[in-house]
Amino acid sequence: MAKSKGFSVNTIVAIGIGSALFVILGRFGSIPSGIPSTNIETTYALLALFALLYGPLAGLLIGLIGHTLKDAIFYGSPWFSWVIASALVGLIIGLAARRIQLHDGEFTMKDIILFNIYQIIANAIAWFAIAPTLDILIYAEPANKVYTQGLVAGFSNIVTVAILGTLLILAYAKTRTKQGSLSKEA
Protein backbone atom coordinates (compact mmCIF):
# COMPACT_ATOMS: atom_id res chain seq x y z
CA MET A 1 0.00 0.00 0.00
CA ALA A 2 1.43 3.40 -0.97
CA LYS A 3 1.99 5.95 1.79
CA SER A 4 -0.15 9.09 1.49
CA LYS A 5 1.78 12.31 1.11
CA GLY A 6 -1.21 14.60 1.67
CA PHE A 7 -2.95 15.90 4.74
CA SER A 8 -4.83 13.53 7.02
CA VAL A 9 -8.57 13.93 7.32
CA ASN A 10 -8.03 15.26 10.87
CA THR A 11 -5.68 17.95 9.58
CA ILE A 12 -8.06 19.01 6.82
CA VAL A 13 -10.92 19.26 9.31
CA ALA A 14 -8.66 21.21 11.70
CA ILE A 15 -7.77 23.66 8.91
CA GLY A 16 -11.48 24.25 8.25
CA ILE A 17 -12.38 24.63 11.92
CA GLY A 18 -9.29 26.75 12.65
CA SER A 19 -10.06 29.04 9.71
CA ALA A 20 -13.69 29.46 10.82
CA LEU A 21 -12.63 30.21 14.40
CA PHE A 22 -10.06 32.71 13.08
CA VAL A 23 -12.90 34.55 11.33
CA ILE A 24 -15.17 34.49 14.39
CA LEU A 25 -12.46 35.63 16.82
CA GLY A 26 -11.31 38.22 14.28
CA ARG A 27 -14.78 39.72 14.39
CA PHE A 28 -15.77 39.30 18.03
CA GLY A 29 -12.42 38.90 19.79
CA SER A 30 -10.67 42.03 18.51
CA ILE A 31 -9.96 45.07 20.65
CA PRO A 32 -9.31 48.42 18.95
CA SER A 33 -5.74 49.60 19.55
CA GLY A 34 -6.24 53.29 18.87
CA ILE A 35 -4.16 53.03 15.69
CA PRO A 36 -6.33 53.05 12.51
CA SER A 37 -6.99 49.60 10.98
CA THR A 38 -4.98 47.89 13.75
CA ASN A 39 -6.55 45.78 16.49
CA ILE A 40 -5.36 43.69 19.40
CA GLU A 41 -6.25 40.21 18.11
CA THR A 42 -7.05 37.07 20.08
CA THR A 43 -7.05 35.05 16.87
CA TYR A 44 -3.30 34.52 16.98
CA ALA A 45 -3.46 32.62 20.28
CA LEU A 46 -5.84 30.14 18.63
CA LEU A 47 -3.69 30.04 15.47
CA ALA A 48 -0.69 29.17 17.66
CA LEU A 49 -2.53 26.24 19.26
CA PHE A 50 -3.65 24.82 15.91
CA ALA A 51 -0.18 25.32 14.40
CA LEU A 52 1.42 23.40 17.28
CA LEU A 53 -1.13 20.60 17.03
CA TYR A 54 -1.20 20.17 13.25
CA GLY A 55 2.12 21.55 12.03
CA PRO A 56 3.48 24.34 9.86
CA LEU A 57 1.43 23.77 6.69
CA ALA A 58 -1.82 23.65 8.66
CA GLY A 59 -0.76 26.82 10.52
CA LEU A 60 0.03 28.53 7.23
CA LEU A 61 -3.32 27.54 5.69
CA ILE A 62 -5.35 28.51 8.76
CA GLY A 63 -3.69 31.94 8.83
CA LEU A 64 -4.09 32.36 5.06
CA ILE A 65 -7.68 31.13 4.74
CA GLY A 66 -8.92 32.55 8.04
CA HIS A 67 -7.50 36.04 7.49
CA THR A 68 -8.64 36.12 3.85
CA LEU A 69 -12.20 35.18 4.81
CA LYS A 70 -12.26 37.58 7.76
CA ASP A 71 -11.19 40.52 5.59
CA ALA A 72 -13.52 39.56 2.73
CA ILE A 73 -16.55 39.13 4.99
CA PHE A 74 -16.07 42.11 7.30
CA TYR A 75 -14.13 44.62 5.16
CA GLY A 76 -15.20 43.75 1.60
CA SER A 77 -11.85 42.51 0.31
CA PRO A 78 -8.70 40.89 1.70
CA TRP A 79 -5.70 43.02 2.63
CA PHE A 80 -3.14 40.61 1.22
CA SER A 81 -0.06 42.01 2.91
CA TRP A 82 -1.57 41.20 6.31
CA VAL A 83 -3.04 37.90 5.07
CA ILE A 84 0.47 36.81 4.06
CA ALA A 85 1.79 37.92 7.46
CA SER A 86 -0.86 35.83 9.25
CA ALA A 87 0.03 32.80 7.14
CA LEU A 88 3.69 33.30 7.97
CA VAL A 89 2.93 33.45 11.71
CA GLY A 90 1.09 30.11 11.46
CA LEU A 91 3.93 28.57 9.46
CA ILE A 92 6.72 29.63 11.82
CA ILE A 93 4.88 28.69 15.02
CA GLY A 94 3.97 25.38 13.38
CA LEU A 95 7.69 24.65 12.98
CA ALA A 96 7.85 24.33 16.77
CA ALA A 97 5.46 21.35 16.59
CA ARG A 98 8.38 19.01 15.95
CA ARG A 99 10.03 20.09 19.20
CA ILE A 100 6.95 20.51 21.43
CA GLN A 101 4.93 17.32 21.82
CA LEU A 102 1.50 18.49 22.99
CA HIS A 103 -0.07 15.15 22.09
CA ASP A 104 1.97 13.57 24.89
CA GLY A 105 0.20 15.69 27.52
CA GLU A 106 3.33 17.66 28.36
CA PHE A 107 3.87 21.40 28.16
CA THR A 108 6.81 22.04 30.44
CA MET A 109 8.51 25.31 31.33
CA LYS A 110 11.12 24.48 28.67
CA ASP A 111 8.29 24.03 26.13
CA ILE A 112 6.68 27.32 27.20
CA ILE A 113 9.96 29.16 26.68
CA LEU A 114 10.57 27.46 23.32
CA PHE A 115 7.00 28.19 22.19
CA ASN A 116 7.36 31.85 23.12
CA ILE A 117 10.69 32.14 21.32
CA TYR A 118 9.05 30.79 18.16
CA GLN A 119 6.00 33.04 18.46
CA ILE A 120 8.08 36.15 19.15
CA ILE A 121 10.22 35.44 16.08
CA ALA A 122 7.11 34.71 13.99
CA ASN A 123 5.26 37.86 15.04
CA ALA A 124 8.36 40.06 14.75
CA ILE A 125 9.14 38.91 11.21
CA ALA A 126 5.50 39.06 10.11
CA TRP A 127 4.47 42.39 11.61
CA PHE A 128 7.68 44.40 11.94
CA ALA A 129 9.02 43.55 8.47
CA ILE A 130 6.77 41.59 6.07
CA ALA A 131 3.34 43.24 6.49
CA PRO A 132 4.57 46.86 6.38
CA THR A 133 6.96 46.21 3.51
CA LEU A 134 4.23 44.50 1.49
CA ASP A 135 1.84 47.37 2.33
CA ILE A 136 4.32 49.72 0.65
CA LEU A 137 5.02 47.42 -2.32
CA ILE A 138 1.44 46.27 -3.01
CA TYR A 139 -0.69 49.21 -1.88
CA ALA A 140 1.77 52.15 -2.02
CA GLU A 141 0.97 53.01 1.60
CA PRO A 142 3.10 55.62 3.41
CA ALA A 143 6.03 54.00 5.24
CA ASN A 144 5.58 55.83 8.57
CA LYS A 145 1.90 54.76 8.75
CA VAL A 146 2.42 51.07 7.96
CA TYR A 147 5.52 50.61 10.13
CA THR A 148 3.64 52.18 13.06
CA GLN A 149 0.73 49.79 12.42
CA GLY A 150 3.18 46.89 12.15
CA LEU A 151 4.85 47.77 15.45
CA VAL A 152 1.52 48.01 17.28
CA ALA A 153 0.19 44.80 15.69
CA GLY A 154 3.44 42.94 16.33
CA PHE A 155 3.82 43.91 19.97
CA SER A 156 0.14 43.31 20.74
CA ASN A 157 0.23 39.90 19.03
CA ILE A 158 3.40 38.93 20.90
CA VAL A 159 1.79 39.81 24.24
CA THR A 160 -1.57 38.23 23.35
CA VAL A 161 0.01 34.96 22.21
CA ALA A 162 2.40 34.92 25.18
CA ILE A 163 -0.51 35.21 27.62
CA LEU A 164 -3.61 33.73 25.95
CA GLY A 165 -1.71 31.33 23.71
CA THR A 166 0.34 29.90 26.56
CA LEU A 167 -2.76 29.52 28.75
CA LEU A 168 -4.72 27.90 25.92
CA ILE A 169 -1.91 25.44 25.18
CA LEU A 170 -1.46 24.65 28.89
CA ALA A 171 -5.20 23.95 29.15
CA TYR A 172 -5.05 21.70 26.09
CA ALA A 173 -2.02 19.80 27.42
CA LYS A 174 -3.87 19.11 30.68
CA THR A 175 -6.63 17.34 28.71
CA ARG A 176 -4.14 14.85 27.25
CA THR A 177 -3.04 11.67 28.98
CA LYS A 178 0.66 11.85 29.78
CA GLN A 179 2.69 9.27 27.92
CA GLY A 180 3.51 6.33 30.17
CA SER A 181 1.04 7.41 32.88
CA LEU A 182 -1.29 4.46 32.36
CA SER A 183 -0.37 1.04 33.58
CA LYS A 184 -2.00 -2.34 33.25
CA GLU A 185 -3.29 -3.88 36.47
CA ALA A 186 -2.01 -7.37 37.23
QUINORHU-V298894 format. One record per residue. N is the residue number from 1. RES is the residue in three letters. PSI is psi in degrees with one decimal (999 if undefined). Layout:
{{N:RES:PSI} {N:RES:PSI}}
//
This chain:
{{1:MET:131.6} {2:ALA:141.9} {3:LYS:133.1} {4:SER:136.0} {5:LYS:-1.3} {6:GLY:-170.3} {7:PHE:149.3} {8:SER:163.3} {9:VAL:-41.6} {10:ASN:-42.3} {11:THR:-40.6} {12:ILE:-44.1} {13:VAL:-42.2} {14:ALA:-38.3} {15:ILE:-43.3} {16:GLY:-47.7} {17:ILE:-43.8} {18:GLY:-41.9} {19:SER:-43.9} {20:ALA:-43.6} {21:LEU:-34.0} {22:PHE:-44.3} {23:VAL:-48.2} {24:ILE:-47.7} {25:LEU:-32.9} {26:GLY:-28.4} {27:ARG:-46.2} {28:PHE:-8.0} {29:GLY:21.8} {30:SER:140.6} {31:ILE:125.0} {32:PRO:138.4} {33:SER:-14.4} {34:GLY:-14.7} {35:ILE:130.3} {36:PRO:137.3} {37:SER:25.3} {38:THR:120.6} {39:ASN:161.0} {40:ILE:117.7} {41:GLU:131.3} {42:THR:-11.1} {43:THR:-30.8} {44:TYR:-23.2} {45:ALA:-43.3} {46:LEU:-42.7} {47:LEU:-41.0} {48:ALA:-44.3} {49:LEU:-49.9} {50:PHE:-38.3} {51:ALA:-40.3} {52:LEU:-36.2} {53:LEU:-37.2} {54:TYR:-1.9} {55:GLY:176.7} {56:PRO:-39.1} {57:LEU:-38.0} {58:ALA:-43.2} {59:GLY:-44.2} {60:LEU:-48.2} {61:LEU:-37.8} {62:ILE:-45.0} {63:GLY:-43.6} {64:LEU:-54.0} {65:ILE:-47.3} {66:GLY:-46.8} {67:HIS:-38.7} {68:THR:-48.2} {69:LEU:-43.1} {70:LYS:-49.3} {71:ASP:-43.2} {72:ALA:-41.7} {73:ILE:-45.4} {74:PHE:-20.0} {75:TYR:-3.8} {76:GLY:-31.0} {77:SER:152.1} {78:PRO:145.0} {79:TRP:93.0} {80:PHE:-27.2} {81:SER:-38.1} {82:TRP:-30.0} {83:VAL:-45.8} {84:ILE:-40.0} {85:ALA:-42.0} {86:SER:-42.6} {87:ALA:-40.8} {88:LEU:-39.4} {89:VAL:-47.5} {90:GLY:-41.1} {91:LEU:-50.8} {92:ILE:-44.4} {93:ILE:-37.0} {94:GLY:-26.7} {95:LEU:-23.4} {96:ALA:-14.1} {97:ALA:-29.8} {98:ARG:-25.4} {99:ARG:-17.6} {100:ILE:115.0} {101:GLN:78.6} {102:LEU:-30.3} {103:HIS:-18.2} {104:ASP:-1.0} {105:GLY:18.3} {106:GLU:134.7} {107:PHE:82.2} {108:THR:173.8} {109:MET:-38.4} {110:LYS:-42.6} {111:ASP:-40.0} {112:ILE:-44.6} {113:ILE:-46.5} {114:LEU:-45.7} {115:PHE:-46.3} {116:ASN:-29.7} {117:ILE:-46.7} {118:TYR:-45.2} {119:GLN:-33.5} {120:ILE:-45.0} {121:ILE:-45.9} {122:ALA:-50.2} {123:ASN:-37.2} {124:ALA:-47.7} {125:ILE:-48.0} {126:ALA:-46.8} {127:TRP:-28.0} {128:PHE:-25.1} {129:ALA:-59.6} {130:ILE:-56.2} {131:ALA:-50.1} {132:PRO:-39.1} {133:THR:-42.8} {134:LEU:-32.7} {135:ASP:-42.1} {136:ILE:-46.7} {137:LEU:-40.8} {138:ILE:-44.6} {139:TYR:0.4} {140:ALA:40.0} {141:GLU:152.8} {142:PRO:135.9} {143:ALA:-45.4} {144:ASN:-36.0} {145:LYS:-50.9} {146:VAL:-31.3} {147:TYR:-31.3} {148:THR:-45.9} {149:GLN:-42.5} {150:GLY:-41.1} {151:LEU:-44.8} {152:VAL:-46.7} {153:ALA:-44.9} {154:GLY:-50.6} {155:PHE:-41.3} {156:SER:-37.2} {157:ASN:-38.3} {158:ILE:-46.8} {159:VAL:-44.1} {160:THR:-45.7} {161:VAL:-37.0} {162:ALA:-39.6} {163:ILE:-65.9} {164:LEU:-41.4} {165:GLY:-46.9} {166:THR:-44.3} {167:LEU:-41.6} {168:LEU:-43.4} {169:ILE:-39.2} {170:LEU:-44.9} {171:ALA:-42.5} {172:TYR:-46.4} {173:ALA:-35.7} {174:LYS:-20.5} {175:THR:-12.7} {176:ARG:146.6} {177:THR:127.1} {178:LYS:137.1} {179:GLN:130.0} {180:GLY:5.3} {181:SER:-14.6} {182:LEU:139.7} {183:SER:153.1} {184:LYS:130.8} {185:GLU:143.3} {186:ALA:999}}
//
